[in-house]
């Protein structure tokens, strides 16, 4: 998977109602192990619960977190959360300050292999929100990384041959606050596929 954020830091700040500060993001592709802006209410590098009304802010983080010791490839970062109940993730997910919004304008999934033997790129965007938020979670080690939450695919992703899709949050500030601040019982209810009728797709 890849994703794009074709909006600069100022535009992202405007969409999400935050001050982007001096974030240098100018827009473009985000690839694994690349830096991208995320929106958080947490206190990086400080464990434990923060203040209830910690303001949102935009910070740069690397897409991908170091894998657990049991991983077959210790050099390959973990990009997505397929099992939110995994011991590797549940501690961070249950603590709201480790959740984040990941701004995006489109995401790409590889589709089935075609008659020509090539696998096609399927780019998906949201018709109802040009800049949208993906649900994310961050971890800190030597690298300030984040990963994207996934959920079952909607009809459009199933048609492309996928068995999961990133969690796209509705364009509602209250929903964003639920992901960033609420208990896990309410936040986990947001791990739902986005409606196919609200998505646009392009095959390349």
C-alpha positions, 0 to 999 in steps of 0.5 A: 500500500501507498498513500498520497497527501496532495495538500500542504501543511497549511491546507491540512491545518485548515481542514482539521482546524489546527495550527500546522506550526512550521511543518514543512510538508509540501504534499506528495506520496508517502511510502513506507519508512517515509516521513509524513504529518500526523495529528495527535493529542499525545505527548511523544516520548512520555508514557502515561495519561496526559491532560484531558484537553491536550490540544491537537497538533501536527507532527512528522512521523515515519510510516512504519514501526519496528516489528516485535522480536518474534518477526521473521524479518526484523528489518521490515517495518510494520505498516498496518494493524490487522489485529487490534487485539494483538498484544503488540498493539493493544496497550497503545490502542487502549491509551488514547494519546497513542492514537493519531489521525493520518491525513491523506487524499488517496490511497493505493492498493494492488489489485488482482493480476490481469490477463497481461500478467501485471498487477494493477494499481487501484487508487481510492479517494473520498468523493465527500472529503478531498482531504480525509483522515485515516485512523493511525496509532503511534509507537516510539523506539529509536524511530518515531513511527506510526501504523495505519488501522485496517478493517474488512474491505468495502465492495470497491476494495473487494472488487480489487481483490483485497481482504482489508482496507485502511480505516477511513474516518468520516468528515466529522470533528466529533468522530475525529475526537472520538478516535483521539480521546475516547475509551477503546470501547467507543474508538474501536467501533470506528474500525468499519469499512468506508462506504463504497458509494462515497469513494472514487477509484482509478486503476493504473 
